[in-house]
Amino acid sequence: MIERDLQLADGRTLHSYDTGGDGFPVLWNHGTPNVGAPPEPLFAAADRLGLRWVSFDRPGYGGSTAQRGRTVASVAGDAAAVADSLGIGQFAVAGYSGGGTFALGMAAALGERVRAVVTLAAIAPYGVDGLTWYDGMVPSSIAALGSAAAGADVREALHNSGFEYDAGFTADDLAMFDGPWGWLGKVAGPGLDAGPYGQIDDDASYTRPWGCDPTTITAPVLLLHGTTDGIIPVSHGHWLAAHCPTATLQVCEGASHFTIVEHAESGLDWLAGVVA
């Protein structure tokens, strides 16, 4: 793994990751609150498929400078800067949870630079017609995202109140963490080491205008979403599939917000077929 600090024109630093090699680049978008290291459980599959992982810590996480007021579109600009720094023209994008939203934003904002998109439990835009956005979410998701919708300062106040997120882990979730995808704990543990603003600004960005329109995406999109997801309910996947002309939704029966990652390798197989 090659890690670099990229200095941006506005003075910020982005901490990036690159597995190197000459495979087709796939830019990984991490969940909330995680750091941006690409997914180790998919390294063998990527090698098999001839893919190269590239990623970065979103602003406020890990080694990347916080950017208050950031949007989905501004993070797409950061992705372009990382790709440019590596001499990468076109690439695919993948993302887990909120990272799926940022992956979709990259495809919308960067157009033909993005060849294909795979998301795992992506969040749909806030306040759109035809989606009861909070319906089916666990109480902690409603509290975190509802406060963010009232403003980043309100979300920050919730954080400062001692709020602790209860994801409602099931026995199947806990069993998954005992396997290769226990890696999620490895990237979640240091997610807030740099301070709370990565998570606060992520939540705020999900509930403010994206600054780009996912319904204009022209790249092929595969949306993977579990039927028992209480963090980001499958209704978000249905809305995205209905409104993004190039999107296909694969509903994974019985998969939760966490066990959905067990379907990630099939998504990577699909992606490799698209970019081949």
C-alpha positions in Angstrom: 0.0 0.0 0.0 1.3 3.4 -1.0 0.1 6.3 1.2 0.6 9.9 0.2 -0.4 13.4 1.4 -1.6 15.5 -1.5 -1.5 19.3 -1.0 -4.5 21.0 -2.7 -4.6 24.5 -4.1 -6.9 25.7 -1.3 -4.3 24.7 1.3 -5.9 21.5 2.5 -4.2 18.1 2.7 -5.8 14.9 1.4 -4.4 11.6 2.6 -4.6 9.0 -0.2 -4.0 5.3 -0.6 -3.0 3.3 -3.7 -2.4 -0.4 -4.1 -0.4 0.4 -7.3 0.2 -1.7 -10.3 -1.3 -1.4 -13.8 -4.8 -2.6 -13.1 -7.9 -0.6 -14.0 -8.3 1.9 -11.1 -11.3 1.7 -8.8 -11.7 4.6 -6.3 -13.1 3.4 -3.0 -15.4 5.6 -0.9 -15.4 4.7 2.8 -18.4 4.7 5.1 -19.2 7.0 8.1 -17.2 7.2 10.3 -14.2 5.3 8.8 -10.8 6.2 7.4 -10.3 5.7 3.7 -8.0 2.7 3.4 -9.3 0.4 0.5 -11.1 -2.8 1.5 -8.6 -5.5 2.4 -11.2 -8.3 2.1 -11.5 -7.5 -1.6 -7.8 -7.3 -2.4 -7.6 -10.9 -3.7 -10.7 -10.4 -5.9 -9.2 -7.2 -7.3 -6.0 -9.0 -8.1 -7.9 -11.8 -9.8 -9.9 -9.2 -11.9 -7.0 -6.9 -12.7 -8.2 -3.9 -10.6 -6.2 -1.3 -8.7 -7.5 0.3 -5.5 -7.2 4.0 -5.0 -8.9 5.9 -2.1 -8.5 8.8 0.3 -9.7 10.0 3.7 -12.6 12.3 3.2 -12.0 15.8 4.7 -12.0 15.6 8.5 -10.9 12.0 8.7 -7.5 10.5 9.2 -4.8 12.6 7.5 -7.2 14.9 5.5 -7.9 18.4 6.6 -11.5 19.2 7.6 -13.6 21.2 5.1 -16.7 22.6 6.8 -19.7 23.0 4.6 -18.5 20.4 2.1 -20.9 18.8 -0.3 -21.1 15.5 -2.2 -19.9 17.5 -5.3 -17.0 19.0 -3.5 -15.8 15.6 -2.5 -16.0 14.6 -6.1 -13.6 17.4 -6.8 -11.2 15.9 -4.3 -11.5 12.5 -6.0 -10.5 14.2 -9.3 -7.5 15.8 -7.6 -6.3 12.4 -6.3 -6.8 10.8 -9.7 -4.9 13.7 -11.4 -2.0 13.4 -8.9 -1.6 9.7 -9.9 -1.9 10.4 -13.7 -5.2 8.5 -13.8 -7.8 9.6 -16.4 -10.8 7.3 -16.3 -11.6 5.2 -13.3 -14.5 3.3 -11.7 -15.9 4.1 -8.2 -17.3 2.0 -5.4 -18.6 2.9 -2.0 -20.1 1.4 1.2 -23.0 3.1 3.1 -22.5 6.9 2.9 -19.5 6.2 0.7 -22.0 4.9 -1.9 -23.5 8.4 -2.0 -20.1 9.9 -2.6 -19.5 7.3 -5.4 -22.7 8.3 -7.1 -21.8 12.0 -6.7 -18.5 11.4 -8.4 -20.3 9.7 -11.3 -22.7 12.6 -11.5 -20.1 15.4 -11.2 -17.2 13.9 -13.2 -19.2 12.5 -16.1 -17.1 10.4 -18.6 -14.2 10.1 -16.2 -16.2 7.5 -14.2 -16.7 4.3 -16.2 -18.8 2.3 -13.7 -20.3 2.5 -10.2 -20.9 -0.1 -7.5 -22.6 0.9 -4.2 -23.4 -1.1 -1.0 -26.3 0.5 0.9 -26.0 4.0 -0.6 -28.1 6.9 0.8 -30.5 8.6 -1.6 -30.7 12.4 -1.8 -32.6 14.1 1.0 -36.0 15.5 0.6 -36.8 14.1 -2.8 -40.3 13.3 -4.0 -41.3 9.7 -3.7 -39.1 8.7 -0.7 -40.0 8.9 2.9 -36.4 9.4 3.8 -36.3 8.3 7.5 -38.8 5.5 7.2 -37.4 2.3 8.6 -34.2 3.8 10.1 -33.1 2.8 13.6 -33.6 5.5 16.2 -29.9 6.4 16.2 -29.9 7.1 12.4 -32.9 9.3 12.8 -31.3 11.2 15.6 -27.9 11.7 13.8 -29.3 12.5 10.4 -32.3 14.5 11.7 -30.0 16.7 13.7 -27.7 17.1 10.6 -30.7 18.2 8.5 -31.2 21.0 11.0 -27.7 22.1 10.4 -24.1 21.0 11.0 -24.1 23.0 14.3 -27.1 21.1 15.5 -25.4 17.8 14.6 -22.2 19.0 16.4 -24.3 19.8 19.5 -25.7 16.2 19.4 -22.1 14.9 19.3 -21.1 17.1 22.2 -24.0 15.9 24.3 -22.4 12.5 24.6 -24.6 10.8 22.0 -23.6 7.2 21.3 -24.8 5.6 18.1 -26.6 2.3 18.5 -26.4 0.3 15.3 -28.6 -2.5 16.6 -26.1 -5.3 15.6 -27.7 -8.7 15.1 -26.2 -12.1 15.7 -25.5 -12.4 11.9 -23.7 -9.0 12.0 -21.5 -10.1 14.9 -20.7 -13.4 13.2 -19.6 -11.5 10.1 -17.2 -9.3 12.1 -15.5 -12.5 13.2 -14.5 -13.2 9.6 -12.6 -11.2 6.9 -15.0 -8.3 7.1 -14.0 -7.7 10.7 -11.8 -5.3 8.7 -14.7 -2.8 9.1 -13.7 -2.5 12.7 -10.1 -1.7 11.7 -11.2 1.3 9.7 -14.0 2.4 12.0 -11.8 2.4 15.1 -9.6 5.4 14.0 -12.5 7.1 12.2 -12.8 9.8 14.8 -9.2 10.0 15.9 -8.7 13.2 14.0 -11.8 14.8 15.6 -15.6 14.7 15.1 -15.9 16.8 11.9 -15.5 14.0 9.4 -18.6 12.4 10.8 -20.5 15.6 11.4 -19.8 16.9 7.9 -20.6 13.6 6.3 -24.0 13.6 8.0 -24.6 17.2 7.0 -23.7 16.5 3.4 -26.2 13.7 3.2 -29.0 16.1 4.2 -28.1 19.2 2.1 -28.2 19.5 -1.7 -25.5 17.4 -3.3 -24.4 20.0 -5.8 -24.7 17.4 -8.5 -27.6 15.3 -9.8 -27.5 11.5 -9.6 -30.3 11.2 -12.2 -27.9 12.5 -14.8 -25.3 9.7 -14.3 -24.4 8.0 -17.7 -22.1 5.3 -16.4 -23.5 1.9 -15.6 -24.5 1.6 -11.9 -25.0 -1.4 -9.7 -26.8 -0.8 -6.4 -26.6 -3.5 -3.8 -28.9 -3.2 -0.8 -30.1 -5.5 1.9 -33.8 -6.0 2.9 -33.1 -5.9 6.6 -31.0 -2.7 6.5 -32.1 -0.4 9.4 -29.3 2.1 9.0 -30.1 3.0 5.4 -33.3 1.2 4.4 -33.7 -0.5 1.1 -36.2 2.1 0.0 -33.2 4.4 -0.7 -32.0 1.8 -3.2 -35.4 1.5 -4.8 -35.6 5.3 -5.2 -32.1 5.5 -6.8 -32.9 2.6 -9.2 -36.1 4.2 -10.2 -34.6 7.7 -10.9 -31.1 6.9 -12.2 -31.6 5.6 -15.8 -28.4 3.5 -15.9 -28.9 1.9 -12.5 -29.7 -1.7 -11.6 -30.8 -2.6 -8.1 -29.8 -6.0 -6.7 -31.9 -6.6 -3.6 -30.1 -9.0 -1.2 -32.7 -10.9 0.8 -31.9 -10.9 4.5 -28.8 -8.8 4.3 -28.3 -6.0 6.8 -26.4 -2.8 6.6 -23.3 -4.7 7.6 -23.8 -8.2 6.0 -24.4 -6.5 2.6 -20.5 -6.4 2.4 -20.6 -10.2 1.9 -22.1 -9.4 -1.6 -19.3 -7.0 -2.5 -17.2 -9.4 -4.4 -20.1 -10.2 -6.8 -20.4 -6.4 -7.4 -16.7 -6.2 -8.1 -17.1 -9.1 -10.7 -19.8 -7.0 -12.4 -17.7 -3.9 -12.4 -14.7 -5.7 -13.9 -16.9 -6.9 -16.7 -18.1 -3.4 -17.4 -14.6 -1.8 -17.6 -13.0 -4.6 -19.5 
